[in-house]
Amino acid sequence: MTLWSGRLGGGLADEMAAFTTSLSFDRQLWRVDLEGSRAHVTGLGAAGLLSGAEVLELHAALAEVARELDGDTFEFLVTDEDIHTAVERRVTELVGSTGAKLHTGRSRNDQIATDLRLWTRRATAMLAGAVVDLATTLHEAADRAADAYLPGYTHLQRAQPVLLSHHLRAHAWSLLRDADRLFDAAGRADVSPLGAGALAGSSLPLDPEVAARELGFAATFHNSLDAVSDRDFVAELLFCAALCGVHLSRMGEELVLWTSAEFGFCELDDRFTTGSSMLPQKKNPDVLELVRGRSGRPIAALMGILTVLKGLPLSYDRDLQEDRGHLFGAVASVQDSVEVLSGLLGAIQFNRKRMADAASDPVLLATDLAEWLVRGGVPFRLAHGMVARIVREAESRHLGLDQVVRQSWRRLGFSSAAEAERLFRPERSLAQREQPGSPGPKPTAAALSAAAERVAAHRSWARALARRLPA
C-alpha cells in the first residue's frame, strides 16, 4: 500500500509501479532516513503532538528498523515505493497506531530533501577527506623525490627542466582546490529543510529548529517552497566531483605516458597493474586508464542533473527523483578513483636516470641563455631572436645547443668557454629559480609550508563537521 492510496481507487498498473519506484537506488539512504525520522519524532514530542511514551516507542521502533537494515534482515515488500515507505510501513508493523503518527506534519518532499542533504553532507566530508589524503600522498612522494628532475612540457613537447617534486606538487595543489570547493559547497548543503512539508509548511505547531539541532544542521530554511525544490547542493557536489575527476584523469593520462617504454620515467607496483591474456610480456596500467575513463561519470551526472533542473516550476516535481541516480554513482566513482590513486602513488618507483637524461638536452635551457643575455643588457625580444637563430644553427649542424654556444662564447659575451658550459647544467638552472611558486629550493619550502597549512585546515573542518553529525 502506498502512502497516498486513499485518494485513488484500485491499484497501480504493474508497469506504472515499476516505472515510478525508486527503492532500488534510494535504499542506501536508510541511515539518514532513520536519522531524519528520529529528529522529526523528537520535534513532534517537543510540540506536544506526541506523548513522552509515544516518543520512546517510536524511537525504539526506529532503532529496531536500523538493526534489521544493518543486519540485512529487513524484509522489503513489492509495495514499498521507496525507502521512506518501507521504513514507515515497518515502524507501523512494530508499534501499530503509534507508527501511523510518524509522518505527522511531514511530507515526503521535505523528508527526501532532508535525507539527501544529510547524505550529501556526509559524502562531501568523506570525499574531501579522501582528496586531502591523496594530496598528502603526492607531497610524500615529492619529498622522496628530493632533487630528482625531469623535463617540464608544454604541448607535450619538452620545454624546461623542473624538479619532480615540483611536478607532483602541482597535482597536489589542484586537489587542494577541489577540497576548497567541497568545503565551500558543504556550507550551502548544511541547511535543514525538515518542517517545510509538501511546500507550505504545516498548521501544526512544529519548530524546524528542533529537528535541525538534532541533525546537527547549521541552519534552517527561509522559504518552504525553496526548501523542498532546491537541488543546487546536488549540482554543486556533482560539479566538485566532475572537476576532481578531471584532475584525476589528467594524472592518470600522465602516468600512462610516463610508464610507457617511450618515456620510462616510472614503474607501477605489480599490485596496481594487470597482464595480457595474449601477450605474456605485458604489464598494463589498466587502473590509470579506468581512472581516466571513469571521469566521464561525474561529468555526465552533472549534465544530467542540470538538465533535470532546468525546466522545473516550483515547488516539488517528481523529476527530482532522478537526482539520486545521478549523485550516488558519480560520487562513488570519484571516491574509488581517489583511493586507488593514493595506493598506486604510495608505491610508485621513479627512474631518476631516465628522467634526468630526458631533461639534459641542452636545448631545454634555451630560455636560460636568452635570460643570461637579458642580464647583460640585451632586450628580451632581441635575445629571444638571437637564441632562436643559434638553435636553428645547432640543428642544421647536428650539434647540441651547448656545443654551438661554447664555440661562440666570445661573440655571446661569456668570459670563457667554461662559463658558457656551466649555463647548460640543469641543476644550476633549477637552483636559480627563486621566485615565489618556482621550483627553486626556497619557494619549494614555502609552498610546502602553505600546503601543510591548507591540509591542516581541511582536516580541522572535517573533524568539526563530524562532531555535528548524528551518532
Buried (B, 14 or more C-beta within 10 A) or exposed (E): EBBEEEEEEEEBEEEEBEEEBBBEBBBBBBBBBBBBBBBBBBBBBBBEBBEEEBBEBBBEBBEBBBEBBEEEEBEBEEBBBBBBBBBBBBBBEBBEEBBEBBBBBBBBBBBBBBBBBBBBBBBBBBBBBBBBBBBBBBBBBBEEBEEBBBBBBEEEEBBBBBBBBBBBBBBBBBBBBBBBBBBEBBEBBBBBBBBBBBBEBBEBEBEBBBBBBBBBBBEBBEEBBBBBBBBBBBBBBBBBBBBBBBBBBBBBBBBBBBBEEEBBBBBBEEEBBEEEEEEEEEEBBBBBBBBBBBBBBBBBBBEBBBEBBEEBEEBBEEEBBBBBBBBBBBBBBBBBBBEBBBBBBBEBEBBBEBBBEBBBBBBBBBBBBBBBBBEEEBEEEEBBEBBEEBBEBBEEEEBBBBBBBBBBBEEBBBEEBEEBBEBBBBEEBBBEBEEEEBBBBEBBEEBBEBBEEBBEBBBEBBEEBEEEBBE
